[in-house]
């Protein structure tokens, strides 16, 4: 009887230990991810949530993921990289240009009329990073991806932009230092402003227009006051997906391998299609409202870029003053890669 009791107690204890072990195994790792846009934006709905679900599935439940969006205490755009560096967040999506001048070498991708499509821009920025051409911009991080959006547009309220000279005298909201330099060179007045304030200032006449993407125009409902959209591929912004290096290093090798497979080349390759989807809302809304969309052909776009060469050269000089090594060579390599990836897209 005592022997049977011991066996029962032993089996019960073993079952409890196995249950505890299984439970512990299932909750072995939690990764906290932040981003600075609303949860409904594609950054979360199309990228982070499916990415998290795939990671949890491929790790057989060993990795759990928590996502924090713009509505959280961790959703400030200017804090994304700092939160990761401090270990407050494990992974974050951030915008290279905020805070300003944080990633001076990567800013090469934001030169006027360099990139028209997010696929070419993203692959170019990522290749430059892999080649070591971005210097110490992302030093201390595990870089999961770098990417850009599609070429941004000149959106205006009353005056259509059919030629670069049409920008003269206009007050345009600017997204980056490179675009500010372009606008000033063309006689426009660049105005820095958070996205949340754009609609009100367009409506009040404080702004004559904005240099941005279809995605943002759609998100802030700016087509209600805008009437003209010059689709020139005027610029792109660079983004980063960064991971805390110590957190990555602490992971088991098999989990590292899964994350490696889900990032880098394989992740960067998805942003072109994602931006096609994210841009559609703003574009379709403008069409539905009867706004005029001014298409700029490749020949005109190349001529506009050529007209801006003095401004571009001056901006490259300013990059050198920030410590960027040989900006003209970096710019030439970026142009070479963009042309290569554009050609591959057309095949």
C-alpha positions as CSV (number, residue, x, y, z in Angstrom):
1,X,0.0,0.0,0.0
2,X,2.8,2.4,0.9
3,X,4.6,1.5,-2.3
4,X,1.5,2.2,-4.3
5,X,1.1,5.6,-2.5
6,X,4.7,6.5,-3.2
7,X,4.2,5.7,-6.9
8,X,1.1,7.8,-7.1
9,X,2.7,10.7,-5.3
10,X,5.8,10.3,-7.5
11,X,3.7,10.3,-10.7
12,X,1.8,13.3,-9.5
13,X,5.0,15.2,-8.8
14,X,6.5,14.2,-12.1
15,X,3.3,15.4,-14.0
16,X,3.4,18.7,-12.1
17,X,7.1,19.1,-13.0
18,X,6.4,18.3,-16.6
19,X,3.5,20.8,-16.7
20,X,5.6,23.5,-15.1
21,X,8.4,22.8,-17.5
22,X,6.0,23.0,-20.5
23,X,4.5,26.2,-19.3
24,X,7.9,27.7,-18.7
25,X,9.0,26.5,-22.2
26,X,6.0,28.2,-23.8
27,X,6.8,31.5,-22.1
28,X,10.5,31.3,-22.4
29,X,11.1,34.6,-24.3
30,X,9.1,37.8,-24.7
31,X,10.1,40.4,-27.3
32,X,8.7,43.9,-27.0
33,X,8.3,45.8,-30.2
34,X,7.4,49.5,-30.7
35,X,6.4,51.7,-33.6
36,X,5.2,55.3,-33.8
37,X,2.1,55.0,-36.0
38,X,-1.5,54.0,-35.2
39,X,-2.2,50.2,-34.8
40,X,-4.3,50.3,-38.0
41,X,-1.3,51.4,-40.2
42,X,0.4,48.9,-42.3
43,X,3.5,49.0,-40.2
44,X,1.6,47.0,-37.6
45,X,-1.3,45.5,-39.5
46,X,0.7,44.1,-42.5
47,X,4.3,43.9,-41.1
48,X,4.6,43.6,-37.3
49,X,1.5,41.5,-36.4
50,X,2.1,38.8,-39.1
51,X,5.8,38.9,-38.4
52,X,5.1,38.3,-34.7
53,X,2.7,35.5,-35.4
54,X,5.2,33.8,-37.7
55,X,8.0,34.1,-35.1
56,X,5.7,32.6,-32.4
57,X,4.7,29.8,-34.7
58,X,8.2,29.0,-35.9
59,X,9.5,29.0,-32.4
60,X,6.8,26.6,-31.3
61,X,5.5,29.1,-28.8
62,X,8.8,29.7,-27.1
63,X,8.7,33.4,-28.2
64,X,5.9,35.7,-27.3
65,X,5.7,39.2,-28.9
66,X,4.1,42.4,-27.5
67,X,3.6,45.3,-29.8
68,X,3.3,48.9,-28.7
69,X,1.9,51.5,-31.1
70,X,1.6,55.3,-31.2
71,X,-1.1,55.3,-28.6
72,X,1.3,53.8,-26.0
73,X,3.9,55.5,-23.8
74,X,6.5,53.9,-26.2
75,X,5.0,55.4,-29.4
76,X,7.0,58.6,-29.7
77,X,8.7,58.8,-33.1
78,X,11.9,60.5,-31.8
79,X,12.4,57.8,-29.1
80,X,12.3,54.6,-31.1
81,X,16.0,53.9,-31.4
82,X,16.8,55.2,-28.0
83,X,14.3,52.8,-26.4
84,X,16.0,49.9,-28.1
85,X,19.5,51.0,-27.2
86,X,18.4,51.3,-23.5
87,X,16.7,47.9,-23.5
88,X,13.3,49.4,-22.8
89,X,12.2,47.9,-26.1
90,X,13.7,44.9,-27.8
91,X,12.8,45.9,-31.4
92,X,11.5,49.2,-32.9
93,X,10.6,50.7,-36.3
94,X,12.0,54.3,-36.5
95,X,12.3,57.1,-39.0
96,X,15.9,58.0,-39.8
97,X,15.3,61.7,-40.0
98,X,13.9,62.1,-36.4
99,X,15.9,63.1,-34.4
100,X,17.7,65.0,-37.2
101,X,21.2,64.1,-38.2
102,X,21.2,60.9,-36.2
103,X,22.1,58.8,-39.3
104,X,24.1,61.2,-41.6
105,X,25.4,58.5,-44.0
106,X,22.0,56.9,-44.5
107,X,20.5,60.3,-45.4
108,X,22.1,59.8,-48.8
109,X,18.9,57.9,-49.8
110,X,16.9,61.1,-49.3
111,X,18.6,63.1,-52.0
112,X,16.1,64.7,-54.4
113,X,14.8,62.6,-57.3
114,X,17.1,59.7,-56.4
115,X,14.5,57.0,-55.7
116,X,11.0,56.5,-57.2
117,X,10.0,53.1,-55.9
118,X,10.2,51.7,-52.4
119,X,11.6,48.4,-53.6
120,X,14.6,50.0,-55.2
121,X,15.1,52.5,-52.4
122,X,14.9,49.8,-49.7
123,X,17.2,47.4,-51.4
124,X,19.7,50.2,-52.1
125,X,19.8,51.4,-48.5
126,X,20.1,47.8,-47.3
127,X,22.9,47.0,-49.7
128,X,24.8,50.2,-48.7
129,X,24.6,49.0,-45.1
130,X,25.8,45.5,-46.0
131,X,28.7,47.0,-47.9
132,X,29.7,49.0,-44.8
133,X,29.1,52.3,-46.7
134,X,26.9,53.8,-43.9
135,X,29.8,54.1,-41.5
136,X,28.8,54.0,-37.8
137,X,25.2,55.1,-38.3
138,X,23.7,52.0,-36.7
139,X,26.6,51.0,-34.5
140,X,25.6,49.0,-31.4
141,X,22.3,47.7,-32.9
142,X,21.3,44.5,-34.5
143,X,19.9,45.9,-37.7
144,X,16.9,43.8,-38.9
145,X,16.0,46.0,-41.9
146,X,16.4,49.4,-43.6
147,X,13.8,50.6,-46.0
148,X,12.2,53.6,-47.8
149,X,8.8,54.6,-49.0
150,X,7.8,55.3,-52.6
151,X,8.9,58.6,-54.1
152,X,7.0,61.5,-52.4
153,X,4.9,64.1,-54.2
154,X,4.4,67.8,-54.3
155,X,0.8,68.2,-53.0
156,X,-0.7,71.7,-53.3
157,X,-3.9,73.6,-52.4
158,X,-4.3,76.3,-55.1
159,X,-1.2,76.3,-57.4
160,X,-0.3,73.2,-59.4
161,X,3.4,72.3,-59.7
162,X,4.1,71.5,-63.4
163,X,7.6,72.8,-63.3
164,X,10.2,73.3,-60.6
165,X,9.8,77.1,-61.0
166,X,6.1,76.7,-59.8
167,X,7.4,76.0,-56.3
168,X,8.8,79.5,-55.9
169,X,7.1,81.4,-53.1
170,X,5.2,78.5,-51.8
171,X,5.1,77.5,-48.2
172,X,5.6,73.8,-48.2
173,X,5.8,71.4,-45.2
174,X,9.1,69.6,-45.4
175,X,9.8,66.0,-44.2
176,X,13.7,66.1,-44.1
177,X,16.8,68.4,-44.3
178,X,17.5,67.3,-47.9
179,X,14.0,68.3,-49.0
180,X,14.3,71.6,-47.1
181,X,17.5,72.3,-48.9
182,X,15.8,71.5,-52.3
183,X,12.8,73.8,-51.5
184,X,15.1,76.7,-50.4
185,X,17.2,76.3,-53.6
186,X,14.0,76.6,-55.7
187,X,12.7,79.6,-53.9
188,X,10.1,77.9,-51.7
189,X,9.8,78.2,-47.9
190,X,10.2,74.9,-46.1
191,X,8.1,74.6,-42.9
192,X,8.9,71.8,-40.4
193,X,5.7,70.5,-38.9
194,X,4.4,67.2,-37.2
195,X,2.0,65.3,-39.4
196,X,-0.9,65.9,-36.9
197,X,-0.7,69.6,-37.6
198,X,-0.6,69.5,-41.4
199,X,-4.4,69.4,-42.1
200,X,-5.2,72.4,-39.9
201,X,-2.4,74.5,-41.4
202,X,-3.4,73.7,-45.0
203,X,-7.0,74.6,-44.2
204,X,-6.0,77.9,-42.6
205,X,-3.6,78.8,-45.5
206,X,-0.5,78.7,-43.3
207,X,0.8,76.1,-45.7
208,X,0.4,76.2,-49.5
209,X,1.2,72.5,-49.8
210,X,3.2,69.6,-48.5
211,X,6.0,67.3,-49.8
212,X,5.0,63.8,-48.7
213,X,3.6,60.4,-49.7
214,X,0.1,59.3,-50.7
215,X,0.1,57.2,-47.5
216,X,0.4,60.2,-45.2
217,X,-2.0,62.3,-47.3
218,X,-4.6,59.6,-47.0
219,X,-4.0,59.0,-43.3
220,X,-4.6,62.7,-42.3
221,X,-7.4,63.2,-44.9
222,X,-5.5,66.0,-46.5
223,X,-7.2,65.5,-49.9
224,X,-10.1,67.4,-48.4
225,X,-8.1,70.6,-48.8
226,X,-5.5,69.7,-51.4
227,X,-6.4,69.9,-55.1
228,X,-3.2,69.1,-57.0
229,X,-0.7,66.3,-56.7
230,X,2.6,66.3,-58.7
231,X,3.8,62.7,-58.9
232,X,7.5,63.4,-59.4
233,X,9.1,60.9,-57.0
234,X,10.7,63.9,-55.4
235,X,12.3,62.3,-52.4
236,X,12.1,59.3,-50.1
237,X,12.6,59.0,-46.3
238,X,14.7,56.2,-44.8
239,X,13.4,54.0,-42.0
240,X,15.0,51.4,-39.7
241,X,14.1,48.2,-37.9
242,X,16.5,47.9,-35.0
243,X,17.0,45.3,-32.3
244,X,18.8,45.6,-29.0
245,X,22.1,43.8,-29.6
246,X,22.4,42.4,-26.1
247,X,18.9,40.9,-26.3
248,X,19.7,39.3,-29.6
249,X,23.0,37.9,-28.3
250,X,21.1,36.4,-25.3
251,X,18.8,34.3,-27.5
252,X,19.3,30.6,-28.1
253,X,21.0,29.9,-31.4
254,X,17.9,28.4,-33.0
255,X,15.8,31.5,-32.2
256,X,18.6,33.7,-33.6
257,X,18.5,31.7,-36.8
258,X,14.7,32.2,-37.1
259,X,15.0,35.9,-36.6
260,X,17.9,36.1,-39.1
261,X,15.7,34.3,-41.7
262,X,12.8,36.6,-41.1
263,X,14.9,39.8,-41.4
264,X,17.6,41.2,-43.6
265,X,17.2,40.4,-47.3
266,X,14.0,38.4,-46.8
267,X,12.3,41.3,-44.9
268,X,13.6,44.1,-47.0
269,X,12.3,42.5,-50.2
270,X,8.7,42.9,-48.9
271,X,8.5,46.6,-48.5
272,X,7.9,47.4,-52.2
273,X,4.7,45.5,-52.3
274,X,3.7,46.8,-48.9
275,X,4.1,50.4,-49.9
276,X,2.0,49.7,-53.1
277,X,-0.8,48.8,-50.7
278,X,-0.2,51.6,-48.2
279,X,-0.1,54.3,-50.9
280,X,-3.3,53.2,-52.5
281,X,-5.6,54.8,-50.0
282,X,-4.4,58.4,-50.5
283,X,-4.2,58.0,-54.3
284,X,-7.7,56.5,-54.7
285,X,-9.2,59.1,-52.4
286,X,-7.7,61.9,-54.5
287,X,-9.0,60.3,-57.7
288,X,-12.5,59.9,-56.2
289,X,-12.5,63.6,-55.2
290,X,-11.6,64.7,-58.7
291,X,-8.2,66.2,-57.7
292,X,-5.7,66.7,-60.5
293,X,-2.8,64.3,-60.5
294,X,0.1,65.6,-62.5
295,X,2.4,62.8,-63.8
296,X,6.0,63.6,-64.4
297,X,7.7,61.4,-67.0
298,X,11.2,59.9,-66.5
299,X,12.8,62.4,-68.9
300,X,11.4,65.4,-67.1
301,X,12.3,63.9,-63.7
302,X,15.9,63.4,-64.9
303,X,16.0,67.0,-66.1
304,X,14.7,68.2,-62.7
305,X,17.4,66.2,-61.0
306,X,20.1,67.7,-63.3
307,X,18.8,71.2,-62.5
308,X,19.3,70.6,-58.8
309,X,23.0,69.5,-59.2
310,X,24.4,72.6,-57.5
311,X,22.1,72.1,-54.5
312,X,23.0,68.4,-54.4
313,X,26.7,69.1,-54.5
314,X,26.3,71.7,-51.7
315,X,24.3,69.1,-49.6
316,X,27.0,66.5,-50.1
317,X,29.6,69.0,-48.8
318,X,27.5,69.5,-45.7
319,X,27.4,65.7,-45.2
320,X,31.2,65.7,-45.2
321,X,31.1,68.3,-42.5
322,X,29.0,65.9,-40.5
323,X,31.7,63.2,-40.8
324,X,30.3,61.2,-43.7
325,X,33.2,59.6,-45.6
326,X,33.4,60.7,-49.2
327,X,29.7,61.7,-49.8
328,X,30.1,62.0,-53.6
329,X,31.2,58.4,-53.9
330,X,28.4,57.3,-51.6
331,X,25.9,59.2,-53.8
332,X,27.3,57.7,-56.9
333,X,27.1,54.2,-55.5
334,X,23.5,54.8,-54.4
335,X,22.6,56.0,-57.9
336,X,24.2,52.9,-59.4
337,X,22.3,50.6,-57.1
338,X,18.9,52.4,-57.6
339,X,19.4,52.0,-61.4
340,X,20.3,48.4,-61.0
341,X,17.2,47.6,-58.9
342,X,14.9,49.7,-61.2
343,X,16.1,47.6,-64.1
344,X,15.5,44.4,-62.3
345,X,11.9,45.5,-61.5
346,X,11.3,46.2,-65.2
347,X,12.5,42.8,-66.3
